[in-house]
Amino acid sequence: MTERTSSPLSPAAQRVQAALKAHGLTIEVIELPVSTRTAQEAAEAVGCEVGQIVKSLVFRGRTSGQAVLILTSGANRVDLDVAAAQVGEPLEKAEADFVRATTGFVIGGVPPLGHATPIPTFMDEDLLQYAEVWAAAGTPNAVFPIAPTDLHRITAAQVIRVKNR
């Protein structure tokens, strides 16, 4: 694992740390001196499989215009038709400004919790096969480890399949 930086957490990472604490978790957010923007970069930085990286992807419902958060394994690509059938409406990729306005975080650092507004959340069933997964913590180089069962509980996510079988 890459050594963490010794400076205090950035404001965005502090918000994620506070959200974890508010859920009763003593998990430590870490900021690394390298990028964790992509699943591959994050896996290399923390020393885990790409599948253990949680990608927090924001989509926009085509009918409602509302944000939808899908937490997916770094090894998977979300099939929009498969996800839409389970979410209940067609989905489209959300623009960066929409993501920032809805979550309060920039793409590449969107965490699974601590958002500016509540977002319906769905979780890739494949994440449940791991004892520990790593999620973004507010910046493109901040992450935290968490048990998938805890991630499921604190996000109140509905577990879904995100890819074709």
TORMIMI-254396 format. One record per atom (N, C-alpha, C): residue number from 0; x, y, z. Coordinates in steps of 0.02 Angstrom, whole numbers, plus 50000, padded with zeros to 5 digits. Each point is the difference from the previous one (the first is absolute). Example, Ala and Ser with C-alpha at 12.3 -4.5 7.8 and 13.67 -1.06 7.14 Angstrom:
<timar 0, <50660, 49716, 50390>>
<timar 0, <49955, 50059, 50000>>
<timar 0, <50045, 50060, 50000>>
<timar 1, <49982, 50053, 49964>>
<timar 1, <50042, 50059, 50003>>
<timar 1, <49961, 50055, 50037>>
This chain:
<timar 0, <50042, 49941, 50000>>
<timar 0, <49958, 50059, 50000>>
<timar 0, <50044, 50062, 50000>>
<timar 1, <49979, 50050, 49963>>
<timar 1, <50035, 50064, 49998>>
<timar 1, <49995, 50033, 50068>>
<timar 2, <50053, 50032, 50022>>
<timar 2, <49999, 50036, 50064>>
<timar 2, <49951, 50059, 49997>>
<timar 3, <49963, 50011, 50053>>
<timar 3, <49953, 50056, 50002>>
<timar 3, <50037, 50064, 50014>>
<timar 4, <49969, 50055, 49983>>
<timar 4, <50031, 50064, 50014>>
<timar 4, <49991, 50016, 50074>>
<timar 5, <50046, 50040, 50027>>
<timar 5, <49997, 50014, 50072>>
<timar 5, <49962, 50064, 50016>>
<timar 6, <49980, 50038, 49950>>
<timar 6, <49963, 50062, 50012>>
<timar 6, <49927, 49985, 50018>>
<timar 7, <49966, 50049, 50030>>
<timar 7, <49930, 49989, 50018>>
<timar 7, <49958, 49985, 49937>>
<timar 8, <49943, 49968, 50010>>
<timar 8, <49956, 49984, 49945>>
<timar 8, <49973, 50064, 49968>>
<timar 9, <49990, 49997, 49935>>
<timar 9, <49969, 50056, 49964>>
<timar 9, <49928, 50008, 50024>>
<timar 10, <49969, 50058, 49989>>
<timar 10, <49931, 50010, 50022>>
<timar 10, <49951, 49948, 49974>>
<timar 11, <50008, 49980, 49936>>
<timar 11, <49954, 49950, 49972>>
<timar 11, <50009, 49933, 50035>>
<timar 12, <50062, 49979, 50012>>
<timar 12, <50013, 49937, 50035>>
<timar 12, <49976, 50004, 50072>>
<timar 13, <50006, 50058, 50031>>
<timar 13, <49975, 50009, 50069>>
<timar 13, <49924, 49990, 50002>>
<timar 14, <49964, 50022, 49948>>
<timar 14, <49927, 49990, 49998>>
<timar 14, <49983, 49926, 49998>>
<timar 15, <50039, 49962, 49961>>
<timar 15, <49988, 49928, 49996>>
<timar 15, <50017, 49967, 50067>>
<timar 16, <50055, 50021, 50031>>
<timar 16, <50019, 49973, 50065>>
<timar 16, <49944, 50013, 50051>>
<timar 17, <49972, 50059, 49999>>
<timar 17, <49946, 50018, 50046>>
<timar 17, <49937, 49957, 49986>>
<timar 18, <49986, 49988, 49936>>
<timar 18, <49941, 49959, 49983>>
<timar 18, <50009, 49928, 50024>>
<timar 19, <50061, 49973, 49993>>
<timar 19, <50014, 49932, 50025>>
<timar 19, <49990, 49998, 50076>>
<timar 20, <50027, 50050, 50034>>
<timar 20, <49994, 50003, 50074>>
<timar 20, <49926, 50006, 50020>>
<timar 21, <49962, 50040, 49963>>
<timar 21, <49929, 50008, 50016>>
<timar 21, <49961, 49934, 49995>>
<timar 22, <50026, 49954, 49960>>
<timar 22, <49970, 49933, 49994>>
<timar 22, <50030, 49951, 50051>>
<timar 23, <50040, 50025, 50046>>
<timar 23, <50028, 49958, 50052>>
<timar 23, <50061, 49960, 49980>>
<timar 24, <50030, 50016, 49945>>
<timar 24, <50059, 49963, 49976>>
<timar 24, <50064, 50036, 50020>>
<timar 25, <50051, 49962, 50016>>
<timar 25, <50064, 50029, 50020>>
<timar 25, <50052, 49991, 49944>>
<timar 26, <49976, 49997, 49939>>
<timar 26, <50042, 49992, 49941>>
<timar 26, <50038, 50065, 49988>>
<timar 27, <50064, 49993, 49981>>
<timar 27, <50041, 50059, 49987>>
<timar 27, <50006, 50014, 49925>>
<timar 28, <49981, 50060, 49981>>
<timar 28, <50010, 50023, 49932>>
<timar 28, <50075, 50015, 49992>>
<timar 29, <50028, 49979, 49944>>
<timar 29, <50070, 50015, 49987>>
<timar 29, <50007, 50037, 49934>>
<timar 30, <50046, 50048, 50000>>
<timar 30, <50016, 50035, 49938>>
<timar 30, <50070, 49978, 49980>>
<timar 31, <50006, 49980, 49937>>
<timar 31, <50062, 49973, 49975>>
<timar 31, <50034, 50051, 49954>>
<timar 32, <50066, 49994, 49992>>
<timar 32, <50036, 50047, 49956>>
<timar 32, <49992, 49983, 49926>>
<timar 33, <49961, 49949, 49985>>
<timar 33, <49989, 49979, 49930>>
<timar 33, <49925, 50002, 49986>>
<timar 34, <49983, 50001, 49936>>
<timar 34, <49930, 50002, 49980>>
<timar 34, <49965, 49933, 50013>>
<timar 35, <49938, 50005, 50021>>
<timar 35, <49956, 49941, 50005>>
<timar 35, <49938, 50013, 49958>>
<timar 36, <50007, 50043, 49950>>
<timar 36, <49943, 50021, 49958>>
<timar 36, <49969, 49941, 49962>>
<timar 37, <50041, 49954, 49976>>
<timar 37, <49973, 49942, 49964>>
<timar 37, <50004, 49938, 50046>>
<timar 38, <49960, 49950, 49983>>
<timar 38, <50001, 49939, 50040>>
<timar 38, <50069, 49968, 49999>>
<timar 39, <50033, 50000, 49942>>
<timar 39, <50067, 49970, 49995>>
<timar 39, <50050, 50038, 50043>>
<timar 40, <49999, 50067, 49997>>
<timar 40, <50045, 50040, 50042>>
<timar 40, <49988, 49988, 50074>>
<timar 41, <49936, 49997, 50019>>
<timar 41, <49983, 49989, 50070>>
<timar 41, <50024, 49932, 50024>>
<timar 42, <49988, 49948, 49959>>
<timar 42, <50021, 49932, 50019>>
<timar 42, <50076, 49997, 50009>>
<timar 43, <50036, 50031, 49955>>
<timar 43, <50073, 50001, 50005>>
<timar 43, <50023, 50038, 50063>>
<timar 44, <49966, 50055, 50014>>
<timar 44, <50020, 50041, 50057>>
<timar 44, <49989, 49966, 50067>>
<timar 45, <49945, 49962, 50006>>
<timar 45, <49984, 49968, 50065>>
<timar 45, <50020, 49927, 50002>>
<timar 46, <50019, 49971, 49944>>
<timar 46, <50023, 49931, 49999>>
<timar 46, <49944, 49949, 50004>>
<timar 47, <49948, 50010, 49960>>
<timar 47, <49944, 49952, 49999>>
<timar 47, <49982, 49984, 49928>>
<timar 48, <49952, 49956, 49991>>
<timar 48, <49975, 49983, 49933>>
<timar 48, <49957, 50058, 49974>>
<timar 49, <49998, 50009, 49935>>
<timar 49, <49958, 50052, 49970>>
<timar 49, <49927, 49990, 50019>>
<timar 50, <49979, 49938, 50007>>
<timar 50, <49930, 49986, 50019>>
<timar 50, <49981, 50025, 50069>>
<timar 51, <50051, 50013, 50042>>
<timar 51, <49987, 50024, 50068>>
<timar 51, <49992, 50076, 50003>>
<timar 52, <50009, 50033, 49945>>
<timar 52, <49991, 50073, 49998>>
<timar 52, <49927, 50015, 49986>>
<timar 53, <49972, 50045, 50040>>
<timar 53, <49930, 50021, 49991>>
<timar 53, <50000, 50062, 49956>>
<timar 54, <49970, 49993, 49941>>
<timar 54, <49990, 50059, 49957>>
<timar 54, <49932, 50030, 50018>>
<timar 55, <49999, 50063, 50021>>
<timar 55, <49938, 50035, 50015>>
<timar 55, <49981, 50039, 49938>>
<timar 56, <49953, 49973, 49961>>
<timar 56, <49981, 50030, 49936>>
<timar 56, <49931, 50032, 50005>>
<timar 57, <49997, 50063, 49980>>
<timar 57, <49937, 50037, 50001>>
<timar 57, <49971, 50001, 49930>>
<timar 58, <49937, 49979, 49996>>
<timar 58, <49963, 50002, 49937>>
<timar 58, <49941, 50046, 50010>>
<timar 59, <49968, 50018, 49945>>
<timar 59, <49939, 50041, 50003>>
<timar 59, <49944, 49959, 49970>>
<timar 60, <49945, 49998, 50035>>
<timar 60, <49941, 49965, 49973>>
<timar 60, <49972, 50039, 49941>>
<timar 61, <49990, 49967, 49944>>
<timar 61, <49975, 50035, 49940>>
<timar 61, <49929, 50026, 50009>>
<timar 62, <49960, 49966, 50039>>
<timar 62, <49931, 50020, 50011>>
<timar 62, <49995, 50052, 50055>>
<timar 63, <50030, 49986, 50058>>
<timar 63, <49994, 50044, 50058>>
<timar 63, <50050, 50057, 50001>>
<timar 64, <50057, 49991, 49967>>
<timar 64, <50053, 50051, 50002>>
<timar 64, <50038, 49997, 50066>>
<timar 65, <49984, 49952, 50043>>
<timar 65, <50030, 49995, 50066>>
<timar 65, <50065, 49959, 49997>>
<timar 66, <50044, 50015, 50048>>
<timar 66, <50063, 49963, 50006>>
<timar 66, <49986, 49930, 50026>>
<timar 67, <50041, 49953, 49976>>
<timar 67, <49999, 49930, 50023>>
<timar 67, <50073, 49982, 50010>>
<timar 68, <50017, 49974, 50059>>
<timar 68, <50068, 49980, 50015>>
<timar 68, <50005, 49924, 49996>>
<timar 69, <50048, 49976, 49960>>
<timar 69, <50013, 49929, 49996>>
<timar 69, <50071, 49987, 50025>>
<timar 70, <50005, 49959, 50052>>
<timar 70, <50064, 49980, 50029>>
<timar 70, <50018, 49934, 49967>>
<timar 71, <50051, 50001, 49958>>
<timar 71, <50016, 49940, 49963>>
<timar 71, <50072, 49978, 50010>>
<timar 72, <50012, 49937, 49991>>
<timar 72, <50068, 49973, 50005>>
<timar 72, <50043, 50030, 49945>>
<timar 73, <50062, 50015, 50018>>
<timar 73, <50047, 50027, 49952>>
<timar 73, <50013, 49954, 49941>>
<timar 74, <49983, 49936, 50007>>
<timar 74, <50010, 49952, 49946>>
<timar 74, <49941, 50000, 49951>>
<timar 75, <49946, 50034, 50018>>
<timar 75, <49940, 49998, 49959>>
<timar 75, <49986, 50066, 49965>>
<timar 76, <49968, 49993, 49943>>
<timar 76, <49974, 50058, 49963>>
<timar 76, <49924, 49996, 50007>>
<timar 77, <49968, 50055, 50018>>
<timar 77, <49928, 50000, 50009>>
<timar 77, <49966, 49996, 49931>>
<timar 78, <49958, 49949, 49992>>
<timar 78, <49960, 49993, 49940>>
<timar 78, <49937, 50041, 50014>>
<timar 79, <49991, 50056, 49965>>
<timar 79, <49945, 50046, 50015>>
<timar 79, <49931, 49968, 49991>>
<timar 80, <49994, 49954, 49952>>
<timar 80, <49935, 49966, 49991>>
<timar 80, <49985, 49954, 50059>>
<timar 81, <50049, 49963, 50023>>
<timar 81, <49992, 49955, 50057>>
<timar 81, <49984, 50041, 50063>>
<timar 82, <50038, 50053, 50012>>
<timar 82, <49990, 50042, 50060>>
<timar 82, <49933, 50035, 49997>>
<timar 83, <49982, 50027, 49941>>
<timar 83, <49937, 50036, 49994>>
<timar 83, <49940, 49956, 50016>>
<timar 84, <50003, 49937, 49979>>
<timar 84, <49944, 49954, 50014>>
<timar 84, <49990, 49991, 50075>>
<timar 85, <50053, 50005, 50038>>
<timar 85, <49996, 49991, 50073>>
<timar 85, <49987, 50066, 50037>>
<timar 86, <50024, 50055, 49971>>
<timar 86, <49991, 50065, 50031>>
<timar 86, <49929, 50026, 49988>>
<timar 87, <49972, 49982, 49942>>
<timar 87, <49931, 50019, 49986>>
<timar 87, <49992, 50055, 49949>>
<timar 88, <50054, 50022, 49969>>
<timar 88, <49996, 50049, 49946>>
<timar 88, <50064, 50000, 49959>>
<timar 89, <49997, 50021, 49938>>
<timar 89, <50061, 50003, 49959>>
<timar 89, <50050, 50048, 50033>>
<timar 90, <50064, 49983, 49994>>
<timar 90, <50053, 50041, 50030>>
<timar 90, <50046, 50027, 49946>>
<timar 91, <50029, 50058, 50015>>
<timar 91, <50051, 50029, 49956>>
<timar 91, <50057, 50026, 50043>>
<timar 92, <50058, 50005, 49969>>
<timar 92, <50059, 50025, 50036>>
<timar 92, <49986, 50072, 50022>>
<timar 93, <50018, 50015, 50062>>
<timar 93, <49990, 50068, 50026>>
<timar 93, <50061, 50043, 49983>>
<timar 94, <49987, 50063, 49985>>
<timar 94, <50052, 50048, 49986>>
<timar 94, <50037, 50018, 50065>>
<timar 95, <50062, 50022, 49993>>
<timar 95, <50042, 50015, 50058>>
<timar 95, <49969, 50053, 50045>>
<timar 96, <49969, 50052, 49971>>
<timar 96, <49969, 50053, 50041>>
<timar 96, <49942, 49973, 50040>>
<timar 97, <49960, 49955, 49970>>
<timar 97, <49944, 49969, 50034>>
<timar 97, <50025, 49957, 50058>>
<timar 98, <50053, 49961, 49988>>
<timar 98, <50029, 49958, 50052>>
<timar 98, <50023, 50042, 50059>>
<timar 99, <50036, 50054, 49985>>
<timar 99, <50026, 50043, 50054>>
<timar 99, <49943, 50034, 50039>>
<timar 100, <49949, 50024, 49964>>
<timar 100, <49944, 50034, 50033>>
<timar 100, <49960, 49951, 50043>>
<timar 101, <49993, 49939, 49978>>
<timar 101, <49960, 49951, 50036>>
<timar 101, <50037, 49969, 50059>>
<timar 102, <50064, 49985, 49989>>
<timar 102, <50038, 49965, 50052>>
<timar 102, <50042, 50047, 50043>>
<timar 103, <50022, 50055, 49971>>
<timar 103, <50047, 50044, 50035>>
<timar 103, <50073, 49979, 49989>>
<timar 104, <50011, 49952, 49955>>
<timar 104, <50067, 49974, 49987>>
<timar 104, <50012, 49997, 49924>>
<timar 105, <50064, 50001, 49981>>
<timar 105, <50018, 49996, 49930>>
<timar 105, <50006, 49928, 49977>>
<timar 106, <49988, 49989, 49935>>
<timar 106, <50009, 49934, 49971>>
<timar 106, <50072, 49978, 50012>>
<timar 107, <50008, 49937, 50018>>
<timar 107, <50067, 49974, 50016>>
<timar 107, <50011, 49996, 50075>>
<timar 108, <49956, 50033, 50038>>
<timar 108, <50005, 49999, 50073>>
<timar 108, <49933, 49991, 50034>>
<timar 109, <49948, 49986, 49962>>
<timar 109, <49932, 49994, 50028>>
<timar 109, <49998, 49941, 50048>>
<timar 110, <49984, 50013, 50063>>
<timar 110, <49995, 49945, 50049>>
<timar 110, <49929, 49970, 49999>>
<timar 111, <49992, 49944, 50033>>
<timar 111, <49933, 49968, 50002>>
<timar 111, <49953, 50032, 50051>>
<timar 112, <50024, 50047, 50039>>
<timar 112, <49958, 50033, 50051>>
<timar 112, <50024, 50071, 50011>>
<timar 113, <49962, 50038, 50040>>
<timar 113, <50019, 50069, 50016>>
<timar 113, <49983, 50050, 49946>>
<timar 114, <49950, 49985, 49960>>
<timar 114, <49983, 50043, 49943>>
<timar 114, <49961, 50062, 50022>>
<timar 115, <50000, 50051, 49956>>
<timar 115, <49965, 50062, 50012>>
<timar 115, <49925, 49990, 50005>>
<timar 116, <49973, 49953, 49962>>
<timar 116, <49929, 49983, 50001>>
<timar 116, <49993, 49924, 50002>>
<timar 117, <49946, 49975, 50029>>
<timar 117, <49989, 49927, 50000>>
<timar 117, <49992, 49975, 49929>>
<timar 118, <50031, 49943, 49985>>
<timar 118, <49998, 49971, 49933>>
<timar 118, <49980, 49926, 50006>>
<timar 119, <49950, 49979, 49961>>
<timar 119, <49984, 49928, 50000>>
<timar 119, <50063, 49962, 49979>>
<timar 120, <50017, 49949, 50039>>
<timar 120, <50063, 49964, 49991>>
<timar 120, <49989, 49926, 49987>>
<timar 121, <50039, 49975, 49953>>
<timar 121, <49997, 49930, 49980>>
<timar 121, <50071, 49972, 50004>>
<timar 122, <50006, 49937, 50020>>
<timar 122, <50066, 49970, 50012>>
<timar 122, <50008, 49937, 49959>>
<timar 123, <50054, 49995, 49965>>
<timar 123, <50018, 49942, 49959>>
<timar 123, <50006, 49938, 50045>>
<timar 124, <49963, 49948, 49983>>
<timar 124, <50002, 49938, 50039>>
<timar 124, <50070, 49970, 50003>>
<timar 125, <50042, 50014, 49950>>
<timar 125, <50067, 49971, 49998>>
<timar 125, <50045, 50027, 50057>>
<timar 126, <49984, 50058, 50028>>
<timar 126, <50040, 50026, 50055>>
<timar 126, <49994, 49956, 50063>>
<timar 127, <49945, 49964, 50006>>
<timar 127, <49987, 49961, 50060>>
<timar 127, <50045, 49938, 50006>>
<timar 128, <50036, 49983, 49947>>
<timar 128, <50044, 49941, 50003>>
<timar 128, <50065, 50014, 50038>>
<timar 129, <50015, 50063, 50014>>
<timar 129, <50063, 50017, 50033>>
<timar 129, <49990, 50013, 50074>>
<timar 130, <50053, 49988, 50039>>
<timar 130, <49998, 50015, 50072>>
<timar 130, <50010, 50075, 50011>>
<timar 131, <50037, 50032, 49954>>
<timar 131, <50014, 50071, 50006>>
<timar 131, <50002, 50031, 49930>>
<timar 132, <49971, 50060, 49994>>
<timar 132, <50003, 50038, 49939>>
<timar 132, <50026, 50070, 50017>>
<timar 133, <50020, 50036, 49948>>
<timar 133, <50028, 50068, 50009>>
<timar 133, <49958, 50049, 49959>>
<timar 134, <49980, 50054, 50032>>
<timar 134, <49958, 50050, 49966>>
<timar 134, <50034, 50068, 50001>>
<timar 135, <49981, 50042, 49952>>
<timar 135, <50025, 50069, 49997>>
<timar 135, <49975, 50038, 50061>>
<timar 136, <50041, 50050, 50019>>
<timar 136, <49983, 50038, 50060>>
<timar 136, <50002, 50075, 49988>>
<timar 137, <49973, 50021, 49943>>
<timar 137, <49991, 50072, 49990>>
<timar 137, <50049, 50035, 49954>>
<timar 138, <50058, 49970, 49988>>
<timar 138, <50049, 50030, 49955>>
<timar 138, <50029, 49944, 49957>>
<timar 139, <50034, 50018, 49945>>
<timar 139, <50029, 49948, 49957>>
<timar 139, <50060, 49963, 50029>>
<timar 140, <50017, 50012, 50064>>
<timar 140, <50053, 49961, 50031>>
<timar 140, <49983, 49980, 50072>>
<timar 141, <49936, 50004, 50018>>
<timar 141, <49978, 49981, 50067>>
<timar 141, <49956, 49938, 49996>>
<timar 142, <50012, 49952, 50044>>
<timar 142, <49963, 49937, 50001>>
<timar 142, <49989, 49976, 50071>>
<timar 143, <49956, 49951, 50007>>
<timar 143, <49991, 49967, 50064>>
<timar 143, <49980, 49927, 49989>>
<timar 144, <50023, 49956, 50045>>
<timar 144, <49980, 49930, 49995>>
<timar 144, <49936, 49989, 50040>>
<timar 145, <49960, 49953, 49977>>
<timar 145, <49937, 49986, 50035>>
<timar 145, <49976, 49929, 49982>>
<timar 146, <49967, 49967, 50046>>
<timar 146, <49969, 49936, 49986>>
<timar 146, <49939, 50014, 49956>>
<timar 147, <49989, 49962, 49947>>
<timar 147, <49942, 50012, 49957>>
<timar 147, <49934, 49999, 50037>>
<timar 148, <49995, 49959, 50052>>
<timar 148, <49938, 49999, 50040>>
<timar 148, <49989, 50067, 50035>>
<timar 149, <50054, 50031, 50024>>
<timar 149, <49994, 50066, 50031>>
<timar 149, <49982, 50053, 49947>>
<timar 150, <50031, 49995, 49942>>
<timar 150, <49985, 50047, 49945>>
<timar 150, <49926, 49995, 49981>>
<timar 151, <49976, 49940, 49995>>
<timar 151, <49929, 49989, 49985>>
<timar 151, <49955, 50032, 50053>>
<timar 152, <50018, 49989, 50062>>
<timar 152, <49959, 50027, 50056>>
<timar 152, <50001, 50076, 50002>>
<timar 153, <50058, 50031, 49995>>
<timar 153, <50003, 50073, 50009>>
<timar 153, <49974, 50039, 49940>>
<timar 154, <49998, 49969, 49942>>
<timar 154, <49974, 50034, 49940>>
<timar 154, <49927, 49983, 49987>>
<timar 155, <49973, 49951, 50036>>
<timar 155, <49932, 49976, 49990>>
<timar 155, <49989, 49983, 49926>>
<timar 156, <50052, 49973, 49970>>
<timar 156, <49998, 49984, 49929>>
<timar 156, <49958, 49937, 49987>>
<timar 157, <49968, 50000, 49943>>
<timar 157, <49966, 49940, 49975>>
<timar 157, <50052, 49961, 49960>>
<timar 158, <50010, 49937, 50016>>
<timar 158, <50049, 49959, 49964>>
<timar 158, <49970, 49978, 49933>>
<timar 159, <50038, 50013, 49947>>
<timar 159, <49977, 49983, 49933>>
<timar 159, <50057, 49968, 49959>>
<timar 160, <49981, 49973, 49943>>
<timar 160, <50049, 49976, 49951>>
<timar 160, <50011, 50058, 49952>>
<timar 161, <50063, 50015, 49984>>
<timar 161, <50015, 50057, 49957>>
<timar 161, <50026, 49980, 49931>>
<timar 162, <50012, 49935, 49990>>
<timar 162, <50029, 49978, 49936>>
<timar 162, <49959, 49942, 49973>>
<timar 163, <50008, 49989, 49935>>
<timar 163, <49969, 49941, 49969>>
<timar 163, <50036, 49938, 50025>>
<timar 164, <49964, 49947, 50008>>
<timar 164, <50031, 49939, 50024>>
<timar 164, <50036, 49965, 49945>>
